[in-house]
Amino acid sequence: MQILIGEKILELRTQKNMTQEELAERLGVTRQSVSKWESNGTFPNINKLLEICDIFQVSLDYLLRDIGGTGSGMEVQWEHPLPPHSECEPKVHKKKPASIYLILCMILVGILLMISCWLFGNLWMNHIWNTSNREQTLMYVDTIYEQYTKAKVTVDTGGWKLENQILWLDVDGVKENDRVFCYTTDSDSDGFRVKYTGKTLMLPGIMVFVFLILLILLYMELRREHASEAE
């Protein structure tokens, strides 16, 4: 059997503008070994042949067959017969790409981010930031939707006029039919405001920040995954 491994390695290395030292470093051998291969003095073992195929993106069949009949005529007797071509190539185990799981995680984190933003926005809009010169009144807790948090309240705005509003409460132990202090807004604004504690305002804000960072990190990892698959 005529084998042109040396000439083909030399041709592939030249096409890649790669030196013998660079190829030897990638294969974990000495430059002298590469030189002997290219001069058909010695031949790589099967593991090195597979690595060469991966580096130059060619098949093992291309390296082993005398395609075109232009070889030097050197007869090479392998110590052990080569297995069939299909057995020489490394087996690729198909697995689900990690990008699927990354996309699912991004969807979940995105939903949590939207919920956190909605909660933070509600607290921000219903909070009274400046209580000076604001009239304090009592609001009637009509319905508790979520214990100690979301409730429907009613405020007597004067002139036998009652105003209903659904907002979040941070009063410990609040129950239906209780009365809680609130503040009226400017005359050109509708509704009324409550004064939330710093902890109540900070918690959803921290949640928004954490979920946003997680979403960015997952997006960056997804891009890195696609880049590695493209290579």
Secondary structure, DSSP 4 states (H G I P E B T S, - for coil): -B--HHHHHHHHHHHTT--HHHHHHHHTS-HHHHHHHHTTSS---HHHHHHHHHHHT--HHHHHS-TTS-S---B---SSPPPPHHHHSPP------HHHHHHHHHHHHHHHHHHHHHHHHHHHHHB-S--TT--EEEEEEEEESSTTSEEEEEEEEETTEEEEEEEE---TT--TT-EEEEEE--TTS-SEEB---HHHHHHHHHHHHHHHHHHHHHHHHHHHHHHHHH-
